[in-house]
Amino acid sequence: MDGLNWWGDEPAGEAQTDTDRDVPVVALGTALQRTIKTPISCTGVGVHSGRPATLTLHPAAPDTGLIFRRVDLDAETDRDIPVTVERVVDGRLCTTLANDAGARVSTVEHLMAALAALGIDNLVMDIDGPEIPIMDGSAAPFLFLLECAGQTVQPAPRRALRVLKPVHINDGPVSASLMPAERGLSISFDIDFKARAIGRQSCRFSLSESVFRRHLARARTFGLREEVERMHAAGLGLGGSLENAVVVDDDVILNEDGLRYEEEFVRHKALDAIGDLYMSGRPLIGRYHGVRSSHAHNNILMRALLADPTAWRLETVSEDQLGQAAPDAFQARHEALAPTRACA
């Protein structure tokens, strides 16, 4: 991480403790909402602009939800960007949210994946520009940031978004679907790249904090060398480097340290999907399957789900129904088209 600040023990004022408010009656075993204990910040660069970016996370009261706040904009303008599926305005290369006043924030998916894994419901996230810092290209720095801030359980029940019937989208060789499940969120993802270092990869797992931490959090974003060169020529990806992305040139991994996992590419795509699915701001109970699905496809899938009121319902749930106690099982497969070579 480029910079980390942990500010004392006093919260920013948004969160309330049991002594500050009337505590509602919640059934024993009901999953409760969570926020962080204390404000915390990190500094890095925006992957597309290459400009410095500082992100500060603040505790928030129950039922606040997840809100990005563009603190670089005039205080008299609408600076708050609530995290909702409908607020996603661009899914090319990364996920971008915007409010009605035109304030935007992009590259939110890695942070959102960490929030989903830890079950954080309420947070105000200050950002001093249009991009979340890319950090090392994975969700691990955000996981560390949230762990340093600590968590507090709040006196309000969590409400999960339960999938009631199958929802599918197809776009040529790309597809994504959501199916009903008894508990938790299970993910399966398949990719197929011509680049021989990537080839065909797949992974299967049920999401839990343990699985995310052990098998997904450190998987980095990636790109093909020719794509990176085209992006730079177009003035994009100016903050991208081998320090925050895996770059592939056919059968060669250009990063000197190689890969963090053998199937790092598909693991990162699954990580992205977790972040994209959490744009509803609520835990999801269902089974997701993606085949070469992008941020844009994941958002189209979520919009299709929410557009059909018979396909979902909000319900108060227990921790068991959220699947956090699921076995720490993870399956991955890599069918390389040629032996992978590290950069010489």
C-alpha positions as CSV (number, residue, x, y, z in Angstrom):
1,M,0.0,0.0,0.0
2,D,1.2,3.5,-0.8
3,G,-0.1,5.1,2.4
4,L,-2.2,4.1,5.5
5,N,-3.5,6.3,8.3
6,W,-5.4,5.1,11.3
7,W,-7.0,7.9,13.1
8,G,-7.3,7.4,16.9
9,D,-10.2,5.8,18.6
10,E,-13.0,8.4,18.0
11,P,-15.5,7.6,15.2
12,A,-16.4,10.3,12.7
13,G,-19.8,10.8,14.3
14,E,-22.0,9.0,11.8
15,A,-22.1,5.7,13.6
16,Q,-24.2,5.3,16.8
17,T,-23.7,2.9,19.7
18,D,-26.4,1.1,21.7
19,T,-26.3,3.9,24.3
20,D,-27.0,6.6,21.6
21,R,-30.2,5.1,20.2
22,D,-33.1,2.9,21.1
23,V,-32.2,-0.6,20.4
24,P,-34.8,-2.4,18.3
25,V,-35.9,-5.9,19.3
26,V,-34.1,-8.4,17.0
27,A,-34.7,-12.1,17.1
28,L,-32.0,-14.3,18.5
29,G,-29.7,-15.6,15.7
30,T,-30.6,-12.8,13.3
31,A,-27.7,-11.5,11.2
32,L,-27.0,-7.9,12.2
33,Q,-25.7,-5.0,10.2
34,R,-22.0,-3.9,10.5
35,T,-19.9,-0.9,10.0
36,I,-16.3,-0.1,10.9
37,K,-15.1,1.2,14.3
38,T,-13.0,4.1,13.4
39,P,-12.1,6.2,10.3
40,I,-9.2,5.1,8.2
41,S,-7.6,6.2,5.0
42,C,-5.3,5.0,2.2
43,T,-3.5,6.7,-0.6
44,G,-2.5,5.5,-4.0
45,V,-3.0,6.3,-7.7
46,G,-5.9,6.1,-10.1
47,V,-5.2,3.4,-12.6
48,H,-6.5,5.4,-15.5
49,S,-5.6,8.9,-14.7
50,G,-2.3,8.2,-13.0
51,R,-3.2,10.9,-10.4
52,P,-2.8,10.5,-6.6
53,A,-6.0,9.4,-4.9
54,T,-6.9,9.3,-1.2
55,L,-9.8,7.2,0.1
56,T,-11.1,7.7,3.6
57,L,-13.7,5.3,5.1
58,H,-16.0,6.5,7.9
59,P,-18.4,4.5,10.2
60,A,-22.1,5.1,9.4
61,A,-25.3,4.5,11.2
62,P,-27.6,1.5,10.7
63,D,-29.5,1.6,7.4
64,T,-27.2,4.2,5.9
65,G,-26.0,1.8,3.2
66,L,-22.8,2.3,1.3
67,I,-22.1,5.9,0.0
68,F,-19.2,7.3,-1.9
69,R,-18.6,11.1,-1.3
70,R,-16.6,13.2,-3.8
71,V,-14.9,15.5,-1.3
72,D,-13.0,17.3,-4.0
73,L,-16.3,18.8,-5.4
74,D,-18.0,21.9,-4.3
75,A,-19.8,21.3,-1.0
76,E,-22.9,23.0,-2.4
77,T,-23.2,20.4,-5.1
78,D,-24.6,16.8,-4.7
79,R,-21.3,15.0,-3.8
80,D,-22.9,11.7,-2.5
81,I,-23.1,8.7,-4.7
82,P,-25.1,5.9,-3.1
83,V,-24.1,2.4,-4.1
84,T,-27.0,0.8,-6.1
85,V,-27.3,-1.3,-9.2
86,E,-29.0,1.6,-10.9
87,R,-26.2,4.0,-10.2
88,V,-23.7,1.9,-12.3
89,V,-23.2,4.0,-15.5
90,D,-20.2,2.3,-17.1
91,G,-18.8,-1.2,-17.0
92,R,-16.0,-0.9,-19.5
93,L,-12.6,-1.8,-17.9
94,C,-14.0,-1.1,-14.4
95,T,-17.2,-0.4,-12.6
96,T,-18.2,3.3,-12.5
97,L,-21.0,4.8,-10.4
98,A,-22.6,8.3,-10.8
99,N,-25.3,10.4,-9.1
100,D,-28.0,12.6,-10.8
101,A,-25.7,15.6,-10.6
102,G,-23.0,13.9,-12.6
103,A,-20.5,13.2,-9.8
104,R,-18.7,9.9,-10.7
105,V,-16.4,7.4,-9.0
106,S,-14.8,4.5,-10.8
107,T,-12.8,1.4,-10.1
108,V,-14.9,0.6,-7.1
109,E,-15.2,-3.2,-7.6
110,H,-12.1,-4.4,-5.6
111,L,-13.2,-2.3,-2.5
112,M,-16.8,-3.5,-3.0
113,A,-15.6,-7.2,-3.1
114,A,-13.8,-6.7,0.3
115,L,-16.9,-5.1,1.8
116,A,-19.0,-8.0,0.6
117,A,-16.6,-10.6,2.0
118,L,-16.5,-8.9,5.4
119,G,-20.3,-8.2,5.5
120,I,-20.0,-4.4,5.8
121,D,-23.4,-2.8,5.3
122,N,-22.9,0.9,6.3
123,L,-20.1,3.1,5.3
124,V,-19.4,6.6,4.0
125,M,-16.4,6.6,1.7
126,D,-14.7,9.9,1.0
127,I,-12.7,10.1,-2.2
128,D,-10.8,13.2,-3.5
129,G,-11.2,12.4,-7.2
130,P,-13.0,10.3,-9.7
131,E,-11.1,7.1,-9.1
132,I,-10.5,4.7,-6.2
133,P,-6.8,4.1,-5.8
134,I,-5.8,0.9,-7.5
135,M,-3.3,-0.1,-4.8
136,D,-1.7,-3.4,-5.9
137,G,-4.6,-4.3,-8.3
138,S,-6.2,-6.7,-5.9
139,A,-8.6,-6.5,-2.9
140,A,-6.0,-7.4,-0.3
141,P,-5.1,-3.8,0.6
142,F,-8.7,-3.0,1.1
143,L,-9.2,-6.1,3.3
144,F,-6.2,-5.0,5.4
145,L,-7.6,-1.5,5.6
146,L,-10.9,-2.7,6.9
147,E,-9.2,-5.0,9.4
148,C,-7.2,-2.1,10.8
149,A,-10.4,-0.1,11.2
150,G,-12.1,-2.9,13.0
151,Q,-15.8,-3.8,12.8
152,T,-18.8,-3.1,15.0
153,V,-22.1,-5.0,15.0
154,Q,-25.1,-2.7,14.9
155,P,-28.5,-3.1,16.4
156,A,-30.4,-3.6,13.2
157,P,-31.1,-6.7,11.1
158,R,-29.4,-7.4,7.8
159,R,-31.7,-7.9,4.9
160,A,-30.6,-10.2,2.1
161,L,-31.5,-10.2,-1.5
162,R,-32.7,-13.8,-2.2
163,V,-32.9,-15.1,-5.8
164,L,-36.3,-16.8,-6.3
165,K,-36.0,-18.0,-9.9
166,P,-33.4,-18.3,-12.6
167,V,-32.2,-15.2,-14.4
168,H,-29.9,-15.4,-17.5
169,I,-28.2,-13.1,-19.9
170,N,-26.3,-14.0,-23.1
171,D,-24.1,-12.0,-25.3
172,G,-22.5,-14.2,-27.9
173,P,-19.8,-16.3,-26.1
174,V,-20.5,-14.4,-22.9
175,S,-23.1,-15.4,-20.4
176,A,-24.1,-14.8,-16.8
177,S,-26.8,-16.3,-14.6
178,L,-28.3,-16.3,-11.1
179,M,-30.1,-19.3,-9.7
180,P,-31.9,-19.8,-6.4
181,A,-29.9,-21.3,-3.4
182,E,-30.9,-22.4,0.1
183,R,-28.1,-20.3,1.7
184,G,-25.2,-18.0,0.9
185,L,-23.7,-17.0,-2.4
186,S,-21.9,-19.5,-4.5
187,I,-19.8,-18.5,-7.5
188,S,-18.6,-20.3,-10.5
189,F,-16.6,-18.6,-13.3
190,D,-15.0,-19.7,-16.6
191,I,-12.6,-17.8,-18.8
192,D,-11.0,-18.7,-22.1
193,F,-8.2,-16.5,-23.5
194,K,-6.1,-17.0,-26.7
195,A,-3.0,-15.9,-24.7
196,R,-1.3,-19.1,-23.9
197,A,-0.3,-18.1,-20.4
198,I,-4.0,-17.8,-19.5
199,G,-5.8,-20.4,-21.6
200,R,-8.9,-21.9,-20.1
201,Q,-9.5,-21.4,-16.3
202,S,-12.4,-22.0,-14.0
203,C,-13.2,-21.8,-10.3
204,R,-16.0,-22.8,-8.0
205,F,-16.6,-21.8,-4.3
206,S,-19.1,-20.7,-1.8
207,L,-18.3,-17.2,-0.6
208,S,-17.2,-16.7,3.0
209,E,-14.7,-14.4,4.7
210,S,-12.3,-17.3,5.0
211,V,-12.6,-18.3,1.3
212,F,-12.2,-14.8,0.2
213,R,-9.1,-14.2,2.3
214,R,-7.3,-17.4,1.4
215,H,-8.2,-17.9,-2.2
216,L,-9.3,-14.6,-3.8
217,A,-8.2,-11.4,-2.1
218,R,-4.7,-11.3,-3.5
219,A,-5.6,-12.0,-7.1
220,R,-4.7,-9.0,-9.2
221,T,-6.2,-7.3,-12.2
222,F,-4.6,-8.3,-15.5
223,G,-4.2,-7.3,-19.1
224,L,-2.7,-8.3,-22.4
225,R,0.4,-6.4,-23.5
226,E,-1.1,-5.2,-26.7
227,E,-4.2,-4.0,-24.9
228,V,-2.1,-2.1,-22.4
229,E,-0.1,-0.4,-25.2
230,R,-3.4,0.6,-26.9
231,M,-4.7,2.0,-23.7
232,H,-1.6,4.1,-23.1
233,A,-1.8,5.4,-26.6
234,A,-5.4,6.5,-26.0
235,G,-4.5,8.2,-22.7
236,L,-5.9,5.5,-20.5
237,G,-4.4,3.2,-17.9
238,L,-1.8,5.9,-17.1
239,G,-1.5,4.7,-13.5
240,G,-1.2,1.0,-14.5
241,S,2.1,-0.8,-14.0
242,L,3.6,-4.1,-13.2
243,E,3.2,-3.0,-9.6
244,N,-0.6,-3.1,-9.8
245,A,-1.5,-5.5,-12.6
246,V,-0.4,-8.8,-14.2
247,V,0.6,-8.2,-17.8
248,V,0.7,-11.1,-20.3
249,D,2.4,-11.4,-23.6
250,D,1.1,-14.7,-25.1
251,D,2.9,-17.4,-23.0
252,V,5.0,-14.9,-21.0
253,I,4.1,-13.3,-17.6
254,L,5.9,-10.0,-17.7
255,N,5.9,-9.5,-13.9
256,E,9.2,-10.6,-12.5
257,D,7.6,-12.2,-9.4
258,G,5.2,-14.2,-11.6
259,L,1.7,-15.1,-10.3
260,R,0.3,-15.3,-6.8
261,Y,-1.9,-18.2,-7.7
262,E,-1.7,-20.6,-10.6
263,E,-5.3,-19.6,-11.6
264,E,-4.9,-15.9,-10.6
265,F,-6.7,-14.7,-13.7
266,V,-10.0,-16.5,-13.1
267,R,-9.8,-15.8,-9.4
268,H,-9.6,-12.1,-10.1
269,K,-12.6,-12.3,-12.5
270,A,-14.5,-14.0,-9.7
271,L,-13.4,-11.3,-7.3
272,D,-14.7,-8.7,-9.7
273,A,-18.0,-10.5,-9.9
274,I,-18.4,-10.5,-6.1
275,G,-17.8,-6.7,-6.1
276,D,-20.3,-6.2,-9.0
277,L,-23.0,-8.3,-7.3
278,Y,-22.7,-6.3,-4.1
279,M,-23.7,-3.1,-5.9
280,S,-27.1,-3.8,-4.6
281,G,-25.7,-3.0,-1.2
282,R,-27.1,-6.2,0.3
283,P,-25.8,-9.7,0.7
284,L,-27.1,-12.0,-2.1
285,I,-28.4,-15.5,-1.6
286,G,-28.1,-17.4,-4.8
287,R,-25.8,-19.2,-7.3
288,Y,-23.9,-17.1,-9.8
289,H,-22.3,-18.5,-12.9
290,G,-20.2,-16.4,-15.3
291,V,-18.7,-17.3,-18.6
292,R,-16.3,-14.6,-19.7
293,S,-18.6,-12.1,-18.0
294,S,-17.5,-8.5,-17.6
295,H,-18.4,-5.7,-15.2
296,A,-21.0,-4.5,-17.7
297,H,-22.5,-8.0,-18.1
298,N,-22.7,-8.4,-14.3
299,N,-24.6,-5.2,-14.0
300,I,-27.0,-6.1,-16.8
301,L,-27.6,-9.4,-14.9
302,M,-28.4,-7.6,-11.7
303,R,-30.7,-5.1,-13.5
304,A,-32.5,-8.0,-15.1
305,L,-33.0,-9.7,-11.6
306,L,-34.3,-6.5,-10.0
307,A,-36.6,-5.7,-13.0
308,D,-38.6,-8.8,-12.3
309,P,-40.3,-8.5,-8.9
310,T,-41.1,-12.2,-8.9
311,A,-37.4,-13.2,-9.2
312,W,-36.3,-11.9,-5.8
313,R,-37.3,-10.8,-2.3
314,L,-35.7,-9.0,0.6
315,E,-35.7,-10.9,3.8
316,T,-34.2,-10.8,7.3
317,V,-31.8,-13.7,7.6
318,S,-29.5,-15.6,10.1
319,E,-25.8,-15.8,9.7
320,D,-26.2,-19.4,8.7
321,Q,-28.5,-18.4,5.8
322,L,-25.8,-16.0,4.7
323,G,-23.4,-19.0,4.4
324,Q,-20.6,-17.6,6.5
325,A,-20.2,-20.9,8.2
326,A,-19.9,-22.8,4.9
327,P,-16.9,-25.2,4.5
328,D,-13.7,-23.5,3.3
329,A,-13.8,-25.3,0.0
330,F,-12.4,-23.9,-3.2
331,Q,-11.9,-25.6,-6.6
332,A,-9.9,-24.2,-9.5
333,R,-8.7,-25.6,-12.8
334,H,-6.2,-24.3,-15.3
335,E,-5.8,-25.7,-18.8
336,A,-2.9,-23.8,-20.2
337,L,-2.4,-23.8,-23.9
338,A,1.4,-23.8,-23.5
339,P,3.8,-23.8,-20.5
340,T,3.8,-20.4,-18.8
341,R,7.1,-18.6,-18.9
342,A,8.1,-15.8,-16.5
343,C,9.8,-12.7,-17.8
344,A,13.5,-13.3,-18.3
